[in-house]
């Protein structure tokens, strides 16, 4: 089977990881329904790096599999879903999702919380969000230290987020740290948490996002590699190569299975 039904979710296997089959309106509608309930949930926004990491790391695979929603961030992830039968699957990426949702939250007088990034990035981000969405309620923002928080510090930030009344918490810590953080805090933070990677830096202007044509062609990773070659070259060389291998094997296996089913 190319698609599975998990807890009323339609998901597609992407090199063994479940990714929800979604459209932009569906994602935004689901989040708008979740936010007012204050039920603790988390959303993973998956690209090539995250699905390959999950394929190799069983503990991280559990984090992805335990998410309440998993979107196809990377263009190759969406492409593989289309190739395995999900017609018209769109790329649901973190930066755009955050931007679109902030616009809708502003209209509903719904508050958000920002977790992650450096302090100066957060200040610039808050200013730019309010410039574009003047009625947006930013209930709070926190720039965590690079070290692990003490139990007391962690409890304090959990309390601060819950007391803020935010319906969504946007988490920018990078993969896989942000996904692990959200999984560790499900049941403690009374909001929907979304891991959005470099979205804070993009919207604050501290990182330049790839041109639209590169995004549409699935080359946004190349733009990031160009900007940060020393940090990202190994990630993209290894994970992109492994994704091509795993994706090719999945497609070949599915074709053999389809041929066997039709012959039977």
C-alpha positions in Angstrom: 0.0 0.0 0.0 1.3 3.5 -0.9 -0.9 5.2 1.7 -1.8 4.3 5.2 -4.5 5.6 7.5 -3.2 6.5 10.9 -5.4 8.1 13.6 -7.7 9.6 10.9 -4.6 10.8 9.0 -3.8 9.9 5.4 0.0 9.3 5.3 2.4 8.2 2.7 5.7 6.4 3.4 8.7 8.4 2.4 11.8 6.0 2.7 10.0 4.5 5.6 8.8 7.6 7.4 5.1 8.6 7.5 4.4 12.0 5.9 0.8 13.4 5.8 -0.8 13.9 2.4 -1.9 17.5 2.8 -2.7 20.7 0.9 -2.1 24.2 2.1 -5.7 24.9 3.0 -5.9 21.6 4.9 -2.8 22.3 7.0 -3.9 25.9 7.9 -7.4 24.7 8.7 -6.1 21.9 11.0 -3.8 24.3 12.9 -6.6 26.8 13.3 -8.8 24.1 14.8 -6.0 22.9 17.1 -4.7 26.2 18.5 -7.8 27.2 20.5 -8.1 23.8 22.2 -4.7 24.3 24.0 -4.1 20.5 23.6 -0.4 19.6 23.5 0.6 18.6 20.0 3.6 18.8 17.7 4.2 19.1 14.0 7.3 18.0 12.1 8.1 19.7 8.9 10.3 17.2 7.1 12.9 17.6 4.4 15.5 15.2 3.0 17.8 15.7 6.0 15.1 14.8 8.5 13.8 11.7 6.8 17.3 10.4 6.1 18.3 11.1 9.8 15.2 9.3 10.9 15.9 6.3 8.7 19.3 5.9 10.3 18.4 6.8 13.9 15.6 4.8 15.5 15.1 7.2 18.4 14.6 10.1 15.9 12.3 7.9 13.8 10.1 7.5 16.9 10.0 11.3 17.2 8.8 11.7 13.6 6.3 8.7 13.9 4.9 10.2 17.1 4.1 13.6 15.6 0.5 14.8 15.3 1.2 16.0 11.8 4.2 15.6 9.4 4.4 17.8 6.4 6.5 17.5 3.2 8.9 20.4 3.5 11.6 19.5 1.0 10.7 19.4 -2.7 12.3 15.9 -3.1 10.0 14.6 -0.3 6.9 16.0 -2.1 8.2 14.6 -5.4 8.6 11.1 -4.0 5.1 11.3 -2.6 3.7 12.2 -6.0 5.7 9.4 -7.6 4.2 6.9 -5.2 0.6 7.9 -5.9 -0.2 11.1 -4.0 -1.4 13.2 -6.9 -0.6 16.9 -6.7 1.2 16.7 -3.3 2.4 20.2 -2.4 5.5 21.2 -0.6 4.5 22.5 2.9 7.6 24.2 4.1 8.3 25.9 7.5 9.0 29.5 6.5 5.9 29.8 4.3 3.7 28.0 6.8 4.8 30.3 9.6 4.2 33.4 7.5 0.8 32.3 6.3 -0.4 31.2 9.7 0.7 34.4 11.4 -1.4 36.3 8.9 -4.4 34.2 9.8 -3.7 34.3 13.5 -3.6 38.1 13.3 -7.1 38.2 11.9 -8.4 35.9 14.6 -6.7 37.8 17.5 -4.9 34.6 18.3 -1.5 34.7 20.0 1.7 32.9 19.1 5.0 32.2 20.9 8.5 32.2 19.4 11.1 29.7 20.8 14.6 29.6 19.5 17.1 31.8 17.6 19.4 34.4 19.0 18.1 37.3 20.9 18.9 39.9 18.3 17.3 37.7 15.6 14.1 37.4 17.8 13.9 41.1 18.3 14.2 41.7 14.5 11.7 38.9 13.8 9.1 40.3 16.2 9.5 43.8 14.6 9.1 42.5 11.1 6.2 40.3 11.9 4.4 43.3 13.5 5.2 45.5 10.5 3.4 43.0 8.2 0.7 41.9 10.7 0.1 44.8 13.0 -2.7 43.0 14.9 -0.6 39.8 15.5 -0.4 39.0 19.2 3.1 37.8 20.0 2.6 36.4 23.5 6.3 35.8 24.2 9.7 34.9 22.8 12.6 33.0 24.3 16.2 32.5 23.0 17.5 29.4 24.8 21.2 29.0 25.6 23.2 26.6 23.5 23.7 24.4 26.6 21.0 22.1 28.0 18.6 23.9 30.2 18.5 22.9 33.9 15.3 21.3 35.1 14.4 24.5 36.9 15.0 26.6 33.8 13.0 24.2 31.6 10.1 24.2 34.0 10.2 28.0 34.1 9.9 28.3 30.3 7.2 25.7 30.1 5.2 27.7 32.7 5.9 31.0 30.8 4.6 29.5 27.5 1.5 28.1 29.2 0.8 31.3 31.0 1.1 33.3 27.8 -2.0 31.7 26.4 -0.4 31.1 23.0 -2.2 28.6 20.8 0.9 27.8 18.7 4.6 27.7 19.6 7.0 28.2 16.7 10.3 26.4 17.4 13.5 27.3 15.5 16.3 25.1 16.8 17.3 23.2 13.7 16.9 19.5 12.9 16.9 17.2 14.8 17.1 19.3 18.0 13.8 21.1 17.5 11.9 17.8 16.8 13.3 16.2 19.9 12.5 19.2 22.0 8.9 19.2 20.9 8.5 15.5 21.5 10.0 15.9 25.0 7.6 18.7 25.8 4.4 17.1 24.5 2.1 16.8 27.4 3.7 19.7 29.2 3.3 22.6 26.8 -0.4 23.3 26.3 -0.2 24.4 22.6 0.6 23.1 19.2 4.4 23.2 18.6 5.8 23.5 15.1 9.5 23.0 14.2 10.3 25.5 11.5 14.1 25.3 11.1 15.6 28.4 9.6 12.3 30.3 9.4 13.2 32.8 12.1 16.4 33.7 10.3 14.7 34.0 6.9 11.9 36.3 8.2 14.3 38.3 10.3 16.6 38.8 7.3 19.7 37.3 8.9 19.7 34.5 6.2 18.7 35.2 2.6 16.2 32.8 1.2 16.6 31.2 -2.2 14.9 32.9 -5.2 11.4 31.6 -5.9 12.5 29.8 -9.1 15.1 27.8 -7.0 12.4 26.9 -4.4 10.1 25.7 -7.2 12.8 23.6 -8.8 13.8 22.0 -5.5 17.1 23.8 -5.3 16.7 25.7 -2.1 19.2 23.4 -0.4 21.8 24.5 -3.0 21.3 28.1 -2.0 21.8 27.3 1.7 24.9 25.3 0.8 26.2 28.3 -1.1 25.6 30.6 1.9 27.0 28.1 4.5 29.4 25.7 2.8 31.6 24.9 5.7 28.7 23.9 7.9 26.4 22.2 5.4 28.5 20.6 2.8 28.8 17.2 4.6 25.1 17.2 5.5 24.0 17.7 1.9 26.6 15.4 0.3 25.7 12.5 2.6 21.9 13.0 3.1 21.1 13.9 -0.5 23.1 10.8 -1.7 21.4 8.5 0.7 17.9 9.9 -0.1 18.5 9.2 -3.8 19.5 5.7 -3.0 16.5 5.0 -0.6 14.0 6.8 -2.9 15.2 4.8 -5.9 14.9 1.5 -3.9 11.4 2.5 -2.8 10.3 3.2 -6.3 11.7 0.0 -7.7 10.2 -2.0 -4.9 6.8 -0.4 -5.4 6.9 -1.1 -9.2 7.8 -4.7 -8.7 4.9 -5.1 -6.2 2.5 -3.4 -8.6 3.6 -5.7 -11.4 3.2 -8.7 -9.1 -0.3 -7.6 -8.0 -1.5 -7.0 -11.6 -0.1 -10.4 -12.7 -1.8 -12.1 -9.8 
